[in-house]
Amino acid sequence: MNEYKRLRFTLYPTGLFVGFAISLLIPSIGVVQKYLGILGVAVYIAIASLVLLIGYKYVFTRFASMVTDKQILWLTSATFLFLLVVFFLVYPLANSGVLGKGSDRDEALNIATTELLKGRYPYYPKTYLGNPISPLPGSLLLAVPFVLLGNSAYQNFFWLFAFLFGMSSFFQDRRLALLLLLVILALSPVVLHEFVTGGDFLANSIFVLLFVIWMVSAIPQPRFSSWRKSLLAVFLGVGLASRANFILILPLVFSALMQSAGWKSAAKYSAITCLTLGLIVVPFYLYDPQGFSPLHTVNKLAQFQSVLPFAGIIVPLVTGVVASTLSLQQNSNLHVLLRNCAIVLALPVLSGTILQSIKTANLDFSFTDFGLSFLFFGAVAFSPILYGNNRSATYR
């Protein structure tokens, strides 16, 4: 029994459906509550779940089997044309505050990357809302081409296209890749919200996902040279040097490599990833530990100390223990790795949501916006739900 069938047998269909629904819906409930309130959240979950169920029963399999290559080309072009038009129409309005409060995450990345390009320390300035710069240096490095083009917000468009390209290779089927992207765009409003406000969470979650997939897929393959594998390990190191929460998936990546390529290769390429991560982050921290503003993100959980003493320590520690435990139970299946990554990245978000609700004595889902970190991991991990009962594809 191959790895795909084993995953399908243990999770299909209820587990896959629930996992896929959670991955797509939970990250969006904060945005929905912001504009439509608690009732809107209930309606959103009900309608989105029903649409997903109808899609699974009647639409997904037909789409994947009936759409031609020419139609896929036109649908892909239409999808990105739609995104392009929406961005250039809505982004200026959102950025100016006409539609909602917008986001200052794009400005934070623009300011910090510009400072870096000018040879200055990037973590001293603040955004127009008075917020410190949050992204780690890896995000700044990856944003350089887009800042040079005029705006870091452009990276979301690029990485959505890269996601489609990467999934086409992952599934070995452009239909399934486009179907997954369309389902995400249709059922996860947080993705479009982040896209039109120019925030970097969207690009951040996608490039870490792709770097994980590319590295873990390539290293066991003899046809790839050592330098290419090392380059992919460097890319993952840069990706993990974007936000601290992604570092928690390192034990899972190491375990997956050990299962598929042996402990020597796992140790070698994981060491390259960790070395890259350290070389990028540590010099900026040592230059001015007090001015290294990404450290303020620790307070995202520390703010709940009145509810859970030492929350800023306990939640990451428990998440790390969960990551280590899951790493001991992994096999070489890439879907299992991505599922475990989604679980590990979701734990701090769900913990923060619960603690926020207790602290405010109300259902407060604002913390779920950070769920973009696990949305794409979970969507790909549970993507076999898109293929219906008749799909017999094999996986890596």
LUMGULO-287126 format. One record per residue (C-alpha): residue in three letters; y, z, x. Coordinates in pm, 1 decimal, padded with zeros to 6 digits, always signed. Example, Ala and Ser with C-alpha at 12.3 -4.5 7.8 and 13.67 -1.06 7.14 Angstrom:
2
[rec ALA; [-00450.0; +00780.0; +01230.0]]
[rec SER; [-00106.0; +00714.0; +01367.0]]
//
This chain:
396
[rec MET; [+00000.0; +00000.0; +00000.0]]
[rec ASN; [+00329.5; -00104.9; +00158.2]]
[rec GLU; [+00634.4; +00121.7; +00179.8]]
[rec TYR; [+00815.4; -00041.0; -00110.7]]
[rec LYS; [+00519.6; +00007.2; -00343.8]]
[rec ARG; [+00483.8; +00366.8; -00235.6]]
[rec LEU; [+00848.1; +00438.0; -00322.3]]
[rec ARG; [+00817.0; +00247.7; -00646.1]]
[rec PHE; [+00501.5; +00437.6; -00743.6]]
[rec THR; [+00653.2; +00780.9; -00681.9]]
[rec LEU; [+00993.8; +00721.3; -00839.9]]
[rec TYR; [+00966.8; +00432.1; -01081.8]]
[rec PRO; [+01110.8; +00404.1; -01337.8]]
[rec THR; [+01259.2; +00738.1; -01446.1]]
[rec GLY; [+01343.0; +00867.5; -01099.2]]
[rec LEU; [+01501.0; +00539.2; -00993.6]]
[rec PHE; [+01704.3; +00515.8; -01313.5]]
[rec VAL; [+01832.3; +00873.7; -01288.5]]
[rec GLY; [+01908.8; +00841.9; -00917.3]]
[rec PHE; [+02090.5; +00512.4; -00968.2]]
[rec ALA; [+02289.0; +00649.9; -01262.1]]
[rec ILE; [+02389.1; +00967.0; -01075.1]]
[rec SER; [+02497.1; +00765.4; -00770.3]]
[rec LEU; [+02717.7; +00536.0; -00979.5]]
[rec LEU; [+02856.8; +00775.4; -01239.9]]
[rec ILE; [+02914.1; +01115.3; -01075.3]]
[rec PRO; [+03173.5; +00992.7; -00819.7]]
[rec SER; [+03382.4; +00843.0; -01101.7]]
[rec ILE; [+03408.6; +01134.3; -01343.3]]
[rec GLY; [+03706.0; +01283.2; -01157.4]]
[rec VAL; [+03905.4; +00961.2; -01196.6]]
[rec VAL; [+03802.5; +00931.9; -01561.2]]
[rec GLN; [+03905.2; +01293.7; -01628.6]]
[rec LYS; [+04239.9; +01233.6; -01457.7]]
[rec TYR; [+04333.5; +00959.7; -01704.9]]
[rec LEU; [+04121.6; +01029.1; -02015.2]]
[rec GLY; [+04037.9; +01400.5; -02007.5]]
[rec ILE; [+03704.9; +01575.8; -02066.5]]
[rec LEU; [+03633.9; +01377.0; -02382.6]]
[rec GLY; [+03683.4; +01059.6; -02183.2]]
[rec VAL; [+03429.3; +01182.7; -01928.8]]
[rec ALA; [+03170.4; +01238.2; -02202.5]]
[rec VAL; [+03235.6; +00895.7; -02354.0]]
[rec TYR; [+03224.7; +00730.5; -02009.8]]
[rec ILE; [+02889.8; +00887.5; -01919.1]]
[rec ALA; [+02739.6; +00795.9; -02257.1]]
[rec ILE; [+02860.9; +00433.9; -02256.0]]
[rec ALA; [+02786.6; +00370.7; -01887.0]]
[rec SER; [+02435.2; +00516.4; -01921.5]]
[rec LEU; [+02369.9; +00300.3; -02228.4]]
[rec VAL; [+02498.8; -00010.9; -02050.6]]
[rec LEU; [+02279.9; +00067.5; -01751.2]]
[rec LEU; [+01976.3; +00115.0; -01976.1]]
[rec ILE; [+02039.0; -00210.8; -02161.2]]
[rec GLY; [+02088.3; -00387.2; -01830.1]]
[rec TYR; [+01761.3; -00250.5; -01697.2]]
[rec LYS; [+01570.6; -00345.9; -02012.7]]
[rec TYR; [+01716.6; -00689.4; -02083.9]]
[rec VAL; [+01962.2; -00822.3; -01824.4]]
[rec PHE; [+01893.4; -00739.4; -01459.3]]
[rec THR; [+01556.6; -00911.6; -01421.9]]
[rec ARG; [+01677.3; -01223.3; -01604.6]]
[rec PHE; [+01989.5; -01243.2; -01389.9]]
[rec ALA; [+01789.2; -01213.9; -01069.0]]
[rec SER; [+01540.1; -01480.7; -01176.7]]
[rec MET; [+01753.5; -01731.8; -01370.1]]
[rec VAL; [+02079.9; -01768.9; -01176.2]]
[rec THR; [+02077.1; -02063.2; -00937.0]]
[rec ASP; [+02211.6; -02073.4; -00581.8]]
[rec LYS; [+02504.7; -02286.6; -00695.4]]
[rec GLN; [+02586.2; -02043.2; -00974.0]]
[rec ILE; [+02568.3; -01752.9; -00729.3]]
[rec LEU; [+02825.3; -01927.6; -00510.6]]
[rec TRP; [+03061.5; -01970.0; -00805.7]]
[rec LEU; [+03004.3; -01613.6; -00930.1]]
[rec THR; [+03068.4; -01473.7; -00583.7]]
[rec SER; [+03387.2; -01675.7; -00550.0]]
[rec ALA; [+03501.3; -01564.1; -00895.7]]
[rec THR; [+03426.3; -01198.7; -00815.1]]
[rec PHE; [+03634.9; -01194.8; -00499.0]]
[rec LEU; [+03910.5; -01401.5; -00655.4]]
[rec PHE; [+03924.2; -01139.8; -00931.8]]
[rec LEU; [+03943.2; -00861.5; -00673.1]]
[rec LEU; [+04214.4; -01045.1; -00482.9]]
[rec VAL; [+04427.6; -01098.8; -00794.3]]
[rec VAL; [+04378.1; -00740.2; -00914.0]]
[rec PHE; [+04473.6; -00603.9; -00573.7]]
[rec PHE; [+04795.3; -00801.2; -00536.7]]
[rec LEU; [+04897.5; -00731.3; -00896.2]]
[rec VAL; [+04806.5; -00361.9; -00922.0]]
[rec TYR; [+04839.9; -00229.4; -00566.9]]
[rec PRO; [+05222.4; -00259.0; -00554.2]]
[rec LEU; [+05249.9; -00084.9; -00892.0]]
[rec ALA; [+05009.5; +00193.1; -00793.7]]
[rec ASN; [+05175.2; +00233.9; -00454.6]]
[rec SER; [+05519.4; +00266.1; -00611.0]]
[rec GLY; [+05403.6; +00522.4; -00865.3]]
[rec VAL; [+05453.3; +00299.0; -01169.5]]
[rec LEU; [+05080.3; +00320.9; -01247.1]]
[rec GLY; [+04964.8; +00674.9; -01173.9]]
[rec LYS; [+05049.9; +00861.9; -00857.2]]
[rec GLY; [+04884.4; +00615.7; -00624.3]]
[rec SER; [+04743.0; +00739.0; -00294.7]]
[rec ASP; [+04888.0; +00819.9; +00044.6]]
[rec ARG; [+04558.1; +00761.8; +00226.4]]
[rec ASP; [+04655.7; +00402.0; +00304.0]]
[rec GLU; [+04988.2; +00519.4; +00444.9]]
[rec ALA; [+04813.8; +00787.4; +00649.7]]
[rec LEU; [+04592.6; +00526.1; +00811.7]]
[rec ASN; [+04883.3; +00284.8; +00859.4]]
[rec ILE; [+05100.0; +00549.7; +01025.3]]
[rec ALA; [+04828.9; +00691.8; +01248.5]]
[rec THR; [+04697.8; +00352.8; +01359.8]]
[rec THR; [+05049.3; +00227.4; +01430.4]]
[rec GLU; [+05117.7; +00537.0; +01641.9]]
[rec LEU; [+04792.7; +00475.3; +01830.0]]
[rec LEU; [+04882.6; +00111.1; +01896.5]]
[rec LYS; [+05218.0; +00228.1; +02035.6]]
[rec GLY; [+05041.5; +00464.2; +02273.6]]
[rec ARG; [+05148.3; +00780.3; +02092.6]]
[rec TYR; [+04938.8; +01067.8; +01961.3]]
[rec PRO; [+04846.2; +00958.0; +01606.6]]
[rec TYR; [+04809.7; +01299.1; +01441.4]]
[rec TYR; [+05162.8; +01433.6; +01451.5]]
[rec PRO; [+05322.4; +01235.1; +01162.9]]
[rec LYS; [+05272.2; +01318.9; +00795.4]]
[rec THR; [+05257.7; +01095.6; +00490.0]]
[rec TYR; [+05535.1; +01057.7; +00233.5]]
[rec LEU; [+05361.6; +01331.0; +00030.6]]
[rec GLY; [+05378.4; +01563.9; +00328.8]]
[rec ASN; [+05003.0; +01549.1; +00390.4]]
[rec PRO; [+04856.4; +01551.7; +00741.2]]
[rec ILE; [+04644.1; +01263.6; +00872.1]]
[rec SER; [+04280.0; +01316.4; +00771.8]]
[rec PRO; [+04068.4; +01032.1; +00917.8]]
[rec LEU; [+03906.4; +01086.2; +01254.5]]
[rec PRO; [+03981.8; +00837.3; +01535.7]]
[rec GLY; [+03689.6; +00609.0; +01445.0]]
[rec SER; [+03866.0; +00512.3; +01123.2]]
[rec LEU; [+04181.2; +00435.6; +01316.6]]
[rec LEU; [+03996.8; +00204.6; +01555.7]]
[rec LEU; [+03829.1; +00013.9; +01272.6]]
[rec ALA; [+04161.1; -00015.6; +01087.2]]
[rec VAL; [+04343.8; -00176.9; +01381.4]]
[rec PRO; [+04286.1; -00542.9; +01277.2]]
[rec PHE; [+04405.7; -00473.1; +00924.0]]
[rec VAL; [+04713.0; -00277.8; +01032.4]]
[rec LEU; [+04800.0; -00567.2; +01260.5]]
[rec LEU; [+04770.7; -00793.0; +00954.7]]
[rec GLY; [+05015.3; -00566.9; +00774.2]]
[rec ASN; [+04822.1; -00301.1; +00582.1]]
[rec SER; [+04506.4; -00093.9; +00628.0]]
[rec ALA; [+04441.1; -00138.6; +00254.6]]
[rec TYR; [+04317.6; -00491.3; +00329.3]]
[rec GLN; [+04006.2; -00341.9; +00487.2]]
[rec ASN; [+03860.9; -00258.7; +00144.7]]
[rec PHE; [+03845.4; -00627.1; +00057.6]]
[rec PHE; [+03682.0; -00706.7; +00391.7]]
[rec TRP; [+03420.7; -00432.3; +00365.7]]
[rec LEU; [+03329.7; -00520.3; +00007.0]]
[rec PHE; [+03256.5; -00871.3; +00131.1]]
[rec ALA; [+03063.0; -00726.2; +00425.3]]
[rec PHE; [+02865.5; -00514.3; +00177.8]]
[rec LEU; [+02769.3; -00825.3; -00018.5]]
[rec PHE; [+02674.3; -01007.2; +00302.7]]
[rec GLY; [+02476.4; -00708.5; +00429.9]]
[rec MET; [+02291.8; -00664.3; +00102.1]]
[rec SER; [+02203.9; -01035.5; +00094.6]]
[rec SER; [+02024.8; -00981.7; +00424.8]]
[rec PHE; [+01879.5; -00647.3; +00317.7]]
[rec PHE; [+01730.7; -00788.4; -00004.7]]
[rec GLN; [+01680.8; -01135.6; +00140.2]]
[rec ASP; [+01822.6; -01251.7; -00191.0]]
[rec ARG; [+02188.2; -01328.2; -00267.1]]
[rec ARG; [+02129.4; -01286.9; -00640.5]]
[rec LEU; [+02022.9; -00926.7; -00605.9]]
[rec ALA; [+02307.1; -00851.6; -00365.4]]
[rec LEU; [+02569.2; -00987.9; -00605.7]]
[rec LEU; [+02402.6; -00813.8; -00900.3]]
[rec LEU; [+02424.7; -00479.1; -00721.0]]
[rec LEU; [+02792.4; -00533.3; -00637.2]]
[rec LEU; [+02875.6; -00635.5; -00994.4]]
[rec VAL; [+02698.1; -00332.8; -01140.6]]
[rec ILE; [+02886.5; -00101.7; -00904.6]]
[rec LEU; [+03222.1; -00259.9; -00990.9]]
[rec ALA; [+03146.3; -00248.9; -01363.9]]
[rec LEU; [+03012.9; +00106.1; -01390.1]]
[rec SER; [+03195.5; +00294.0; -01112.8]]
[rec PRO; [+03569.6; +00292.4; -01188.9]]
[rec VAL; [+03633.9; +00507.8; -00881.8]]
[rec VAL; [+03556.3; +00200.2; -00668.9]]
[rec LEU; [+03823.8; -00014.7; -00832.3]]
[rec HIS; [+04063.2; +00281.1; -00837.3]]
[rec GLU; [+04023.4; +00328.6; -00463.1]]
[rec PHE; [+04051.3; -00046.0; -00414.1]]
[rec VAL; [+04381.5; -00089.4; -00600.4]]
[rec THR; [+04537.1; +00224.7; -00449.3]]
[rec GLY; [+04440.5; +00117.6; -00097.1]]
[rec GLY; [+04256.3; +00438.9; -00009.5]]
[rec ASP; [+04017.8; +00430.4; +00284.8]]
[rec PHE; [+03725.5; +00620.4; +00127.7]]
[rec LEU; [+03583.9; +00291.0; -00003.7]]
[rec ALA; [+03578.9; +00109.3; +00329.4]]
[rec ASN; [+03467.7; +00427.2; +00504.9]]
[rec SER; [+03157.2; +00471.6; +00289.5]]
[rec ILE; [+03059.1; +00104.8; +00316.9]]
[rec PHE; [+03089.2; +00064.7; +00693.2]]
[rec VAL; [+02891.3; +00382.2; +00763.4]]
[rec LEU; [+02618.2; +00261.1; +00525.4]]
[rec LEU; [+02603.2; -00082.1; +00688.1]]
[rec PHE; [+02601.5; +00056.6; +01041.8]]
[rec VAL; [+02310.0; +00286.5; +00948.5]]
[rec ILE; [+02111.5; +00000.9; +00792.4]]
[rec TRP; [+02177.2; -00240.4; +01078.4]]
[rec MET; [+02087.1; +00009.3; +01349.8]]
[rec VAL; [+01774.7; +00150.9; +01185.5]]
[rec SER; [+01653.5; -00198.8; +01091.9]]
[rec ALA; [+01711.0; -00353.9; +01435.5]]
[rec ILE; [+01587.7; -00095.1; +01682.7]]
[rec PRO; [+01214.9; -00119.2; +01592.6]]
[rec GLN; [+01229.5; -00501.3; +01624.8]]
[rec PRO; [+01109.5; -00637.8; +01962.8]]
[rec ARG; [+01307.9; -00960.1; +01911.5]]
[rec PHE; [+01636.9; -00773.0; +01953.4]]
[rec SER; [+01751.0; -00717.7; +02312.1]]
[rec SER; [+01833.5; -00372.2; +02441.2]]
[rec TRP; [+02205.3; -00445.5; +02468.4]]
[rec ARG; [+02223.4; -00557.0; +02104.8]]
[rec LYS; [+02047.7; -00240.6; +01993.2]]
[rec SER; [+02284.8; -00036.2; +02208.0]]
[rec LEU; [+02582.1; -00215.5; +02053.2]]
[rec LEU; [+02458.9; -00126.7; +01703.8]]
[rec ALA; [+02420.3; +00235.2; +01815.7]]
[rec VAL; [+02780.9; +00225.7; +01938.9]]
[rec PHE; [+02895.8; +00086.6; +01603.2]]
[rec LEU; [+02725.5; +00374.1; +01423.7]]
[rec GLY; [+02894.1; +00619.3; +01661.0]]
[rec VAL; [+03231.9; +00467.4; +01575.1]]
[rec GLY; [+03146.4; +00485.6; +01204.7]]
[rec LEU; [+03041.9; +00849.5; +01221.2]]
[rec ALA; [+03367.3; +00922.8; +01405.3]]
[rec SER; [+03555.3; +00839.3; +01083.8]]
[rec ARG; [+03500.9; +01160.2; +00882.1]]
[rec ALA; [+03314.4; +01474.9; +00972.2]]
[rec ASN; [+03085.3; +01482.2; +00668.5]]
[rec PHE; [+02901.5; +01169.1; +00785.4]]
[rec ILE; [+02784.9; +01349.6; +01099.2]]
[rec LEU; [+02545.0; +01542.2; +00873.2]]
[rec ILE; [+02323.7; +01234.0; +00834.3]]
[rec LEU; [+02245.8; +01215.6; +01207.9]]
[rec PRO; [+01916.1; +01412.3; +01180.3]]
[rec LEU; [+01801.2; +01170.4; +00910.9]]
[rec VAL; [+01883.4; +00864.5; +01121.7]]
[rec PHE; [+01705.3; +01012.6; +01423.4]]
[rec SER; [+01397.6; +01092.0; +01213.8]]
[rec ALA; [+01387.4; +00739.3; +01068.4]]
[rec LEU; [+01408.2; +00588.9; +01417.8]]
[rec MET; [+01138.2; +00819.7; +01546.9]]
[rec GLN; [+00905.1; +00714.3; +01263.3]]
[rec SER; [+00965.1; +00341.9; +01311.0]]
[rec ALA; [+01035.6; +00301.5; +01683.2]]
[rec GLY; [+00897.4; +00612.5; +01855.2]]
[rec TRP; [+01068.6; +00919.8; +01989.7]]
[rec LYS; [+01184.7; +00757.9; +02315.7]]
[rec SER; [+01378.6; +00483.4; +02141.0]]
[rec ALA; [+01503.0; +00730.1; +01881.2]]
[rec ALA; [+01629.7; +00964.1; +02153.2]]
[rec LYS; [+01785.5; +00682.0; +02358.0]]
[rec TYR; [+01981.3; +00513.8; +02081.8]]
[rec SER; [+02071.5; +00836.0; +01901.7]]
[rec ALA; [+02211.4; +00960.0; +02232.7]]
[rec ILE; [+02424.7; +00644.0; +02258.5]]
[rec THR; [+02552.9; +00707.2; +01905.8]]
[rec CYS; [+02633.6; +01071.7; +01981.4]]
[rec LEU; [+02797.1; +00982.3; +02313.3]]
[rec THR; [+03016.0; +00724.0; +02141.3]]
[rec LEU; [+03108.3; +00976.3; +01873.3]]
[rec GLY; [+03204.6; +01232.5; +02135.8]]
[rec LEU; [+03400.5; +00989.9; +02353.8]]
[rec ILE; [+03607.8; +00884.2; +02054.6]]
[rec VAL; [+03679.3; +01222.4; +01896.7]]
[rec VAL; [+03683.6; +01481.4; +02176.5]]
[rec PRO; [+03975.3; +01339.3; +02383.5]]
[rec PHE; [+04202.0; +01342.9; +02078.0]]
[rec TYR; [+04104.3; +01701.1; +02004.1]]
[rec LEU; [+04148.4; +01819.3; +02362.3]]
[rec TYR; [+04489.5; +01653.4; +02389.5]]
[rec ASP; [+04627.7; +01894.6; +02128.2]]
[rec PRO; [+04376.6; +02115.5; +01944.4]]
[rec GLN; [+04651.9; +02262.2; +01725.8]]
[rec GLY; [+04792.1; +01921.0; +01637.3]]
[rec PHE; [+04455.4; +01760.4; +01564.4]]
[rec SER; [+04520.1; +01730.0; +01191.5]]
[rec PRO; [+04169.6; +01615.2; +01077.1]]
[rec LEU; [+04067.5; +01979.6; +01121.7]]
[rec HIS; [+04257.9; +02057.2; +00802.8]]
[rec THR; [+03977.3; +01890.3; +00606.7]]
[rec VAL; [+03775.8; +02206.5; +00672.0]]
[rec ASN; [+04002.5; +02369.1; +00413.8]]
[rec LYS; [+03862.8; +02136.3; +00146.2]]
[rec LEU; [+03581.8; +02389.4; +00105.3]]
[rec ALA; [+03755.6; +02690.7; +00256.7]]
[rec GLN; [+03993.6; +02688.2; -00040.8]]
[rec PHE; [+03705.8; +02827.3; -00250.4]]
[rec GLN; [+03667.8; +03146.9; -00043.7]]
[rec SER; [+03778.9; +03354.3; -00342.0]]
[rec VAL; [+03476.4; +03224.3; -00532.9]]
[rec LEU; [+03229.7; +03201.8; -00244.4]]
[rec PRO; [+03319.9; +03395.6; +00071.5]]
[rec PHE; [+03295.0; +03177.6; +00383.0]]
[rec ALA; [+03248.0; +02868.1; +00164.4]]
[rec GLY; [+03384.3; +02649.4; +00444.7]]
[rec ILE; [+03094.1; +02762.2; +00662.8]]
[rec ILE; [+02815.6; +02822.5; +00413.2]]
[rec VAL; [+02825.4; +02485.2; +00234.7]]
[rec PRO; [+02813.8; +02271.1; +00554.6]]
[rec LEU; [+02549.1; +02503.4; +00699.9]]
[rec VAL; [+02326.6; +02475.3; +00392.4]]
[rec THR; [+02381.5; +02098.9; +00389.5]]
[rec GLY; [+02277.7; +02081.3; +00754.0]]
[rec VAL; [+01960.5; +02279.1; +00677.4]]
[rec VAL; [+01881.6; +02042.4; +00389.4]]
[rec ALA; [+01939.6; +01741.7; +00616.6]]
[rec SER; [+01705.0; +01884.9; +00880.2]]
[rec THR; [+01440.3; +01966.2; +00619.1]]
[rec LEU; [+01455.9; +01618.2; +00468.1]]
[rec SER; [+01434.2; +01463.8; +00814.8]]
[rec LEU; [+01097.0; +01633.6; +00865.6]]
[rec GLN; [+00961.2; +01477.8; +00546.6]]
[rec GLN; [+01075.8; +01119.0; +00598.7]]
[rec ASN; [+00862.3; +00813.0; +00657.8]]
[rec SER; [+00972.6; +00477.7; +00796.8]]
[rec ASN; [+01094.6; +00347.1; +00460.7]]
[rec LEU; [+01462.8; +00256.6; +00469.6]]
[rec HIS; [+01508.6; +00333.8; +00100.3]]
[rec VAL; [+01387.8; +00689.4; +00163.0]]
[rec LEU; [+01636.9; +00727.4; +00448.8]]
[rec LEU; [+01925.0; +00606.6; +00230.9]]
[rec ARG; [+01815.1; +00831.0; -00056.3]]
[rec ASN; [+01812.1; +01132.2; +00176.0]]
[rec CYS; [+02152.2; +01036.3; +00316.9]]
[rec ALA; [+02286.5; +01021.6; -00038.9]]
[rec ILE; [+02147.2; +01367.9; -00113.8]]
[rec VAL; [+02298.9; +01518.3; +00200.5]]
[rec LEU; [+02639.3; +01357.6; +00141.9]]
[rec ALA; [+02634.2; +01457.8; -00225.5]]
[rec LEU; [+02567.7; +01828.4; -00166.5]]
[rec PRO; [+02919.5; +01921.7; -00042.6]]
[rec VAL; [+03073.4; +01716.4; -00324.8]]
[rec LEU; [+02864.6; +01879.7; -00596.6]]
[rec SER; [+02918.6; +02224.1; -00440.9]]
[rec GLY; [+03293.7; +02169.7; -00430.2]]
[rec THR; [+03293.5; +02052.0; -00792.0]]
[rec ILE; [+03107.7; +02362.3; -00910.0]]
[rec LEU; [+03327.9; +02596.0; -00706.0]]
[rec GLN; [+03644.4; +02419.9; -00827.3]]
[rec SER; [+03536.5; +02462.3; -01190.7]]
[rec ILE; [+03460.3; +02831.1; -01136.2]]
[rec LYS; [+03791.5; +02883.2; -00957.7]]
[rec THR; [+03996.5; +02721.4; -01233.8]]
[rec ALA; [+03775.6; +02852.5; -01517.6]]
[rec ASN; [+03766.8; +02497.5; -01653.0]]
[rec LEU; [+03556.3; +02186.1; -01610.1]]
[rec ASP; [+03740.1; +02033.8; -01316.9]]
[rec PHE; [+03584.6; +01719.9; -01170.8]]
[rec SER; [+03865.7; +01627.8; -00932.5]]
[rec PHE; [+03642.5; +01701.4; -00632.4]]
[rec THR; [+03399.7; +01425.8; -00731.8]]
[rec ASP; [+03639.3; +01163.0; -00593.9]]
[rec PHE; [+03480.3; +01243.4; -00256.9]]
[rec GLY; [+03154.4; +01117.9; -00406.5]]
[rec LEU; [+03240.6; +00771.8; -00277.9]]
[rec SER; [+03078.8; +00894.4; +00042.1]]
[rec PHE; [+02734.3; +00886.2; -00122.0]]
[rec LEU; [+02786.8; +00625.9; -00396.5]]
[rec PHE; [+02684.1; +00321.6; -00193.6]]
[rec PHE; [+02402.3; +00504.1; -00014.7]]
[rec GLY; [+02254.7; +00608.4; -00348.8]]
[rec ALA; [+02313.7; +00271.3; -00515.7]]
[rec VAL; [+02119.2; +00089.0; -00243.9]]
[rec ALA; [+01849.3; +00356.4; -00221.8]]
[rec PHE; [+01774.3; +00333.8; -00593.9]]
[rec SER; [+01844.6; -00039.4; -00625.9]]
[rec PRO; [+01482.0; -00129.0; -00716.9]]
[rec ILE; [+01585.8; -00033.9; -01071.7]]
[rec LEU; [+01763.4; -00370.6; -01080.0]]
[rec TYR; [+01441.2; -00564.7; -01041.0]]
[rec GLY; [+01261.7; -00448.0; -01354.5]]
[rec ASN; [+00889.1; -00402.1; -01390.9]]
[rec ASN; [+00795.7; -00749.3; -01275.7]]
[rec ARG; [+00957.7; -00752.6; -00933.7]]
[rec SER; [+00700.3; -00754.1; -00650.6]]
[rec ALA; [+00923.5; -00792.4; -00345.9]]
[rec THR; [+00837.8; -00615.7; -00025.3]]
[rec TYR; [+01087.4; -00415.2; +00174.6]]
[rec ARG; [+01148.5; -00310.9; +00526.9]]
//
